[in-house]
Amino acid sequence: MRVITIIIVLFLATFVGLSSLMSQNSKVSNAIQAFSEGEYEKTYKLAGDALASIDELSGDYIAAAYYYLAKSRVQVLRLAMENRDQEKLQSMQNALIESYFDYMEALKTADHKLQADIENDLNGLFNPILQTGLSALNTGNNPDQPENVRHAALLAAKGYLEAAWDISPTYLACDLLGQAELALGDTSTAYEHFSESTTTYKQRPPVEADFLMAYVFFRKAIVERYWQKNNGLALATLMDGENMLNTDYSRHSLNGTLSPQQRMAYDHGIMDLIGFELDIYLNDPTLREDALVRFQEVLVLYPEDYNINLAYANILENVDALLSIDAYKTAISIDDSQDLAYFNIGAVYNNLGSEAYLQGLNQDDDIVADSLYNEANLYFRNAFTYMEQAYQLNSYSLQTIRALIQLSNSLGLDEKAVFYEEKEVEVRGF
């Protein structure tokens, strides 16, 4: 009798387990049927209920449950958007990313056919997920938002953009993910994604040129210059970006496919890359010889650019002061409304005057010494003239006012010295 009882108990346990397994599997089957009939809410509930007891699902039913849970959620979200159902939209604000994770779970056990269907659906999710990530990134970078809101938005952006990158690591997905990581302080990973973005763009360029790629090279060079402390690598990256933009521009110009907006994007992008490149040359004394050559190359391309001529003049100060004055005058001939070139010419003349005066002090021959003093006086007067022109353009520059006080005293212009001393007090406010 005892043996019979044990057999009956084991049979009942097996029957109950099988019954439960069949019950959970049937929920998945019913979910599939409901989806085919357009009953997406019902599908969503049945698939969710089945996965609530995932241990009781068998074989392919697990993959199918995840697949239809993801697929129905997207459809429920779509209908809520079409119907402007704010309550439903609020409850499904994470629907896209949740569906992505469910599709990924489905892939783990899906057969070959289902894998193809999942990958197709994921490709359909790519743009909505990417755009959601971009929107969150914009919020995270908005200085008008509270810090806690910005941080939360950046974390959300990183999550969405990681999903987009996982679905399809396009050059845009790589760049946006890198931006989110950089904003969150993960510089090394951001750098990897910026590098991947530039490589991907060059290997698989889009049909239409995207000149905003200039700023991917720009961001990559920022990391190389300021975090890796490698100006050489940053310059190579910027030159790589310039070459790529020029190649794209030439190719699409020949095809006649460039819009006015694209031409403008090219102009802005190439100038920003060149500007960053020249800034590195300008501020790295070890690159001075290379800098002169590069500036001359760029000036051939952009002879009427005020800022480039101004920067070139700045470099020449350490090579030939008189040549730098000529370069500053060229900048002024391009744009005479800015005070900096006037100030810099005044500063160069002042330095020349100081040098001549010191040489006179160290000269034993009185005739030679007097000649040097006269030369110094002439330089100081030229310096004063240009400093006053700088002051006329920007009367609130303390740097200019103080230079004028010093020059007035050197030249014995007492009334001018008093005038500018009063101006200094006025501008400082005390």
C-alpha positions as CSV (number, residue, x, y, z in Angstrom):
1,M,0.0,0.0,0.0
2,R,2.8,2.4,1.0
3,V,4.5,1.9,-2.4
4,I,1.2,2.6,-4.2
5,T,0.7,5.8,-2.2
6,I,4.2,7.1,-3.1
7,I,3.6,6.4,-6.8
8,I,0.2,8.2,-6.6
9,V,1.8,11.2,-4.9
10,L,4.7,11.3,-7.4
11,F,2.2,11.1,-10.2
12,L,0.1,13.9,-8.8
13,A,3.1,16.1,-8.3
14,T,4.2,15.4,-11.9
15,F,0.7,16.1,-13.1
16,V,0.4,19.3,-11.2
17,G,3.8,20.5,-12.4
18,L,2.9,19.6,-16.0
19,S,-0.4,21.3,-15.6
20,S,1.3,24.4,-14.3
21,L,3.8,24.3,-17.2
22,M,1.1,23.9,-19.7
23,S,-0.9,26.8,-18.1
24,Q,2.1,29.2,-18.3
25,N,2.9,28.1,-21.9
26,S,-0.7,28.6,-22.9
27,K,-0.5,32.3,-21.7
28,V,2.3,32.8,-24.2
29,S,0.2,31.1,-26.9
30,N,-2.8,33.2,-26.1
31,A,-0.5,36.3,-26.1
32,I,0.6,35.5,-29.6
33,Q,-3.0,35.0,-30.7
34,A,-4.0,38.3,-29.1
35,F,-1.2,40.1,-30.9
36,S,-2.3,38.8,-34.2
37,E,-5.8,40.1,-33.6
38,G,-4.5,43.5,-32.7
39,E,-5.3,43.2,-28.9
40,Y,-2.0,44.7,-27.7
41,E,-3.0,45.5,-24.2
42,K,-4.2,41.9,-23.7
43,T,-0.9,40.6,-25.3
44,Y,1.1,42.8,-22.9
45,K,-0.7,41.5,-19.9
46,L,-0.6,37.8,-20.9
47,A,3.1,37.9,-21.8
48,G,3.9,39.8,-18.5
49,D,1.9,37.2,-16.5
50,A,3.7,34.4,-18.2
51,L,7.1,35.8,-17.4
52,A,6.1,36.5,-13.8
53,S,6.6,32.7,-13.4
54,I,9.4,32.3,-15.9
55,D,10.6,29.0,-14.2
56,E,7.3,27.4,-15.3
57,L,7.9,28.3,-19.0
58,S,9.5,25.8,-21.3
59,G,11.8,26.0,-24.3
60,D,11.0,28.5,-27.0
61,Y,8.1,29.9,-24.9
62,I,10.6,32.0,-22.8
63,A,12.0,33.8,-25.9
64,A,8.4,34.2,-27.3
65,A,7.2,35.7,-24.1
66,Y,9.9,38.3,-24.0
67,Y,9.5,39.0,-27.7
68,Y,5.7,39.6,-27.5
69,L,6.1,41.5,-24.2
70,A,8.5,43.9,-26.0
71,K,6.5,44.0,-29.2
72,S,3.2,44.7,-27.6
73,R,4.6,47.3,-25.3
74,V,5.8,49.3,-28.3
75,Q,2.3,49.1,-29.8
76,V,0.6,50.1,-26.6
77,L,2.9,53.1,-26.5
78,R,2.2,53.9,-30.2
79,L,-1.6,53.9,-29.6
80,A,-1.2,56.0,-26.5
81,M,0.7,58.6,-28.5
82,E,-1.9,58.5,-31.3
83,N,-4.7,58.9,-28.8
84,R,-2.8,61.5,-26.7
85,D,-3.5,59.4,-23.7
86,Q,-1.4,61.3,-21.1
87,E,-2.1,58.9,-18.3
88,K,-1.0,55.9,-20.3
89,L,2.0,57.8,-21.7
90,Q,3.1,58.7,-18.1
91,S,2.9,55.0,-17.1
92,M,5.0,54.0,-20.1
93,Q,7.7,56.7,-20.2
94,N,10.4,54.0,-20.1
95,A,8.6,51.7,-22.7
96,L,11.3,52.0,-25.3
97,I,14.3,51.1,-23.1
98,E,12.3,48.3,-21.4
99,S,11.4,46.8,-24.8
100,Y,15.0,47.0,-25.8
101,F,16.0,44.9,-22.7
102,D,13.2,42.5,-23.3
103,Y,14.2,42.0,-26.9
104,M,17.8,41.3,-25.7
105,E,16.5,38.7,-23.3
106,A,14.5,37.1,-26.1
107,L,17.6,36.9,-28.2
108,K,19.3,34.7,-25.6
109,T,17.1,31.6,-26.4
110,A,15.5,32.6,-29.7
111,D,15.7,30.3,-32.7
112,H,17.1,31.5,-36.0
113,K,13.8,32.8,-37.4
114,L,12.9,34.6,-34.2
115,Q,16.4,36.1,-34.0
116,A,15.8,37.7,-37.4
117,D,12.5,39.1,-36.3
118,I,14.0,40.5,-33.1
119,E,16.8,42.2,-35.0
120,N,14.4,43.7,-37.4
121,D,12.3,45.1,-34.5
122,L,15.4,46.4,-32.8
123,N,16.4,48.2,-35.9
124,G,12.9,49.8,-35.8
125,L,13.6,51.0,-32.2
126,F,17.0,52.5,-33.1
127,N,15.8,56.0,-34.1
128,P,13.3,56.5,-31.3
129,I,15.8,55.3,-28.7
130,L,18.5,57.5,-30.2
131,Q,16.3,60.5,-30.2
132,T,15.2,60.0,-26.6
133,G,18.8,59.7,-25.6
134,L,19.6,62.9,-27.5
135,S,16.7,64.8,-25.8
136,A,18.0,63.6,-22.4
137,L,21.5,64.7,-23.3
138,N,20.3,68.2,-24.3
139,T,18.6,68.4,-20.9
140,G,21.7,67.2,-19.1
141,N,23.8,69.9,-20.9
142,N,21.3,72.7,-20.2
143,P,22.8,75.1,-17.6
144,D,19.4,76.5,-16.8
145,Q,18.3,73.1,-15.3
146,P,19.0,72.3,-11.6
147,E,22.1,70.2,-11.0
148,N,20.2,67.1,-9.9
149,V,18.0,67.2,-12.9
150,R,21.0,67.6,-15.2
151,H,22.8,64.6,-13.6
152,A,19.7,62.4,-13.8
153,A,19.2,63.4,-17.5
154,L,22.8,62.5,-18.3
155,L,22.4,59.1,-16.7
156,A,19.3,58.5,-18.7
157,A,21.0,59.7,-21.8
158,K,23.8,57.3,-21.3
159,G,21.4,54.4,-20.8
160,Y,19.4,55.2,-24.0
161,L,22.5,55.9,-26.1
162,E,24.2,52.7,-24.9
163,A,21.1,50.8,-26.1
164,A,21.2,52.7,-29.5
165,W,24.9,52.0,-29.9
166,D,24.3,48.3,-29.1
167,I,21.6,48.1,-31.7
168,S,23.6,49.8,-34.4
169,P,27.0,51.5,-33.6
170,T,26.6,54.3,-36.2
171,Y,28.9,57.2,-36.2
172,L,26.2,59.3,-34.6
173,A,25.4,56.8,-31.9
174,C,29.1,56.6,-31.0
175,D,29.5,60.4,-30.8
176,L,26.3,61.0,-28.7
177,L,27.3,58.2,-26.3
178,G,30.8,59.7,-26.1
179,Q,29.3,63.1,-25.3
180,A,27.2,61.7,-22.4
181,E,30.2,59.8,-21.0
182,L,32.3,62.9,-21.2
183,A,29.7,65.0,-19.4
184,L,29.6,62.3,-16.7
185,G,33.4,62.4,-16.3
186,D,34.2,59.1,-18.0
187,T,36.8,60.7,-20.3
188,S,38.6,57.5,-21.4
189,T,35.4,55.7,-22.5
190,A,34.2,58.9,-24.2
191,Y,37.5,59.1,-26.1
192,E,37.0,55.5,-27.3
193,H,33.6,56.3,-28.7
194,F,34.7,59.5,-30.4
195,S,37.5,57.5,-32.0
196,E,35.0,54.8,-33.1
197,S,32.7,57.5,-34.5
198,T,35.4,59.0,-36.7
199,T,36.5,55.5,-37.9
200,T,32.9,54.4,-38.6
201,Y,32.1,57.6,-40.6
202,K,35.2,57.1,-42.8
203,Q,34.5,53.4,-43.3
204,R,30.8,53.8,-44.0
205,P,30.1,57.5,-45.0
206,P,26.5,58.5,-45.3
207,V,24.9,59.3,-48.6
208,E,24.7,62.9,-47.7
209,A,27.8,64.6,-46.1
210,D,27.5,65.4,-42.4
211,F,29.8,68.3,-41.8
212,L,28.9,68.3,-38.1
213,M,31.4,65.4,-37.9
214,A,33.9,68.3,-37.5
215,Y,32.9,68.5,-33.9
216,V,33.5,64.8,-33.2
217,F,37.2,65.4,-34.3
218,F,37.1,68.6,-32.2
219,R,35.9,66.7,-29.1
220,K,38.5,64.0,-29.6
221,A,41.2,66.6,-29.9
222,I,40.0,68.3,-26.7
223,V,40.6,65.0,-24.8
224,E,44.0,64.6,-26.4
225,R,45.1,68.1,-25.6
226,Y,43.7,68.7,-22.1
227,W,43.5,65.1,-20.6
228,Q,46.2,63.2,-22.5
229,K,48.4,66.3,-22.6
230,N,49.4,65.3,-26.2
231,N,49.4,68.3,-28.5
232,G,50.9,66.3,-31.3
233,L,48.1,63.8,-31.3
234,A,45.5,66.6,-31.0
235,L,47.0,68.3,-34.1
236,A,46.9,65.0,-36.0
237,T,43.3,64.6,-35.1
238,L,42.4,68.1,-36.2
239,M,44.2,67.7,-39.5
240,D,42.4,64.4,-40.0
241,G,39.1,66.1,-39.5
242,E,40.0,68.9,-41.9
243,N,41.1,66.5,-44.6
244,M,37.9,64.5,-44.2
245,L,35.7,67.6,-44.4
246,N,37.6,68.8,-47.5
247,T,37.3,65.5,-49.2
248,D,33.5,65.3,-48.5
249,Y,33.1,68.9,-49.6
250,S,34.9,68.4,-52.9
251,R,33.1,65.1,-53.7
252,H,29.7,66.5,-53.1
253,S,30.5,69.8,-54.8
254,L,31.4,68.0,-58.0
255,N,28.1,66.0,-57.7
256,G,26.1,69.2,-57.2
257,T,24.5,67.8,-54.1
258,L,25.5,70.4,-51.5
259,S,22.7,72.5,-50.0
260,P,23.3,76.0,-48.7
261,Q,22.9,74.7,-45.2
262,Q,25.6,72.1,-45.8
263,R,27.9,74.7,-47.2
264,M,27.4,76.8,-44.1
265,A,28.0,73.7,-41.9
266,Y,31.2,73.0,-43.7
267,D,32.4,76.6,-43.4
268,H,31.8,76.7,-39.7
269,G,33.2,73.2,-39.1
270,I,36.4,73.7,-41.0
271,M,37.1,77.1,-39.4
272,D,36.5,75.7,-35.9
273,L,39.0,72.9,-36.6
274,I,41.6,75.2,-38.0
275,G,41.0,77.7,-35.1
276,F,41.6,74.9,-32.5
277,E,44.7,73.8,-34.5
278,L,46.2,77.3,-34.6
279,D,45.4,77.8,-30.9
280,I,47.6,74.8,-30.1
281,Y,50.4,76.1,-32.2
282,L,50.0,79.5,-30.7
283,N,50.3,78.3,-27.1
284,D,53.0,75.6,-27.5
285,P,56.5,77.2,-27.7
286,T,58.0,73.9,-28.7
287,L,56.0,74.1,-32.0
288,R,57.0,77.6,-33.0
289,E,58.8,76.7,-36.2
290,D,56.0,74.4,-37.3
291,A,53.5,77.1,-36.3
292,L,55.0,79.7,-38.6
293,V,54.8,77.3,-41.5
294,R,51.2,76.3,-40.7
295,F,50.0,79.8,-40.2
296,Q,51.4,80.9,-43.6
297,E,49.6,77.9,-45.2
298,V,46.4,78.9,-43.6
299,L,46.7,82.5,-44.5
300,V,47.0,81.6,-48.2
301,L,43.6,80.0,-47.8
302,Y,42.0,82.7,-45.6
303,P,44.0,85.9,-46.2
304,E,41.0,88.1,-45.1
305,D,40.4,86.4,-41.7
306,Y,41.0,88.8,-38.9
307,N,41.6,86.3,-36.2
308,I,44.1,84.2,-38.1
309,N,46.1,87.4,-39.0
310,L,45.9,88.4,-35.4
311,A,47.2,85.1,-34.2
312,Y,50.0,85.0,-36.8
313,A,51.1,88.5,-35.7
314,N,51.1,87.2,-32.1
315,I,53.5,84.4,-33.0
316,L,55.7,86.8,-35.0
317,E,56.3,88.8,-31.8
318,N,58.8,86.2,-30.7
319,V,60.5,86.1,-34.1
320,D,60.6,89.6,-35.5
321,A,58.8,92.5,-33.7
322,L,58.6,94.7,-36.8
323,L,57.1,91.9,-38.9
324,S,54.5,91.3,-36.1
325,I,53.6,95.0,-36.3
326,D,53.0,94.7,-40.0
327,A,50.8,91.6,-39.4
328,Y,48.8,93.4,-36.8
329,K,48.3,96.3,-39.2
330,T,47.0,93.8,-41.8
331,A,44.5,92.5,-39.2
332,I,43.4,96.1,-38.6
333,S,43.0,96.7,-42.3
334,I,40.5,93.7,-42.3
335,D,38.6,94.9,-39.3
336,D,39.4,98.2,-37.6
337,S,36.5,97.9,-35.1
338,Q,38.3,95.7,-32.6
339,D,40.7,97.0,-30.0
340,L,43.0,94.0,-29.5
341,A,45.2,94.5,-32.6
342,Y,45.7,98.2,-31.6
343,F,46.5,97.2,-28.1
344,N,49.0,94.5,-29.2
345,I,50.8,96.9,-31.6
346,G,51.0,99.4,-28.7
347,A,52.5,96.7,-26.5
348,V,55.1,95.7,-29.2
349,Y,56.1,99.3,-29.6
350,N,56.3,99.7,-25.8
351,N,58.6,96.6,-25.6
352,L,60.8,98.0,-28.4
353,G,61.0,101.3,-26.6
354,S,62.0,99.6,-23.3
355,E,64.7,97.6,-25.0
356,A,66.1,100.7,-26.7
357,Y,66.1,102.7,-23.5
358,L,67.9,99.9,-21.6
359,Q,70.5,99.7,-24.3
360,G,71.0,103.4,-23.9
361,L,71.5,103.1,-20.2
362,N,74.2,100.5,-20.8
363,Q,75.9,102.5,-23.5
364,D,79.2,104.3,-22.6
365,D,79.2,106.4,-25.7
366,D,76.9,109.5,-25.1
367,I,76.1,110.0,-28.8
368,V,75.0,106.4,-29.2
369,A,73.1,106.5,-25.9
370,D,71.2,109.7,-27.0
371,S,70.4,108.0,-30.3
372,L,68.9,105.0,-28.5
373,Y,66.9,107.3,-26.1
374,N,65.5,109.1,-29.1
375,E,64.6,105.8,-30.7
376,A,63.0,104.7,-27.5
377,N,61.0,107.9,-27.3
378,L,59.7,107.4,-30.8
379,Y,58.6,103.8,-30.0
380,F,56.9,105.0,-26.8
381,R,55.0,107.7,-28.8
382,N,53.9,105.1,-31.4
383,A,52.8,102.8,-28.5
384,F,50.8,105.7,-27.0
385,T,49.1,106.4,-30.3
386,Y,47.9,102.8,-30.8
387,M,47.0,102.4,-27.1
388,E,44.7,105.5,-27.4
389,Q,43.1,104.0,-30.4
390,A,42.5,100.8,-28.5
391,Y,41.0,102.9,-25.7
392,Q,38.6,104.7,-28.1
393,L,37.3,101.3,-29.1
394,N,37.1,99.9,-25.6
395,S,37.2,102.5,-22.9
396,Y,36.5,100.0,-20.1
397,S,39.7,97.9,-20.5
398,L,41.7,98.3,-17.4
399,Q,44.7,96.8,-19.2
400,T,44.6,99.5,-21.8
401,I,44.1,102.3,-19.3
402,R,47.0,101.2,-17.1
403,A,49.2,100.9,-20.2
404,L,48.3,104.5,-21.1
405,I,49.1,105.7,-17.6
406,Q,52.5,104.2,-17.8
407,L,53.2,105.6,-21.3
408,S,51.9,109.0,-20.2
409,N,54.4,109.1,-17.4
410,S,57.2,107.8,-19.6
411,L,56.5,110.6,-22.2
412,G,56.0,113.3,-19.6
413,L,52.3,113.8,-20.6
414,D,51.1,114.8,-17.1
415,E,47.6,115.8,-18.0
416,K,47.1,112.6,-19.9
417,A,48.4,110.6,-16.9
418,V,45.9,112.3,-14.6
419,F,43.1,111.7,-17.1
420,Y,43.7,108.0,-17.3
421,E,44.3,107.6,-13.6
422,E,40.8,109.1,-13.0
423,K,39.5,106.7,-15.6
424,E,41.1,103.8,-13.9
425,V,39.3,104.7,-10.6
426,E,36.0,105.2,-12.5
427,V,36.3,101.8,-14.2
428,R,37.4,99.9,-11.1
429,G,34.7,101.6,-9.0
430,F,36.9,102.5,-6.1
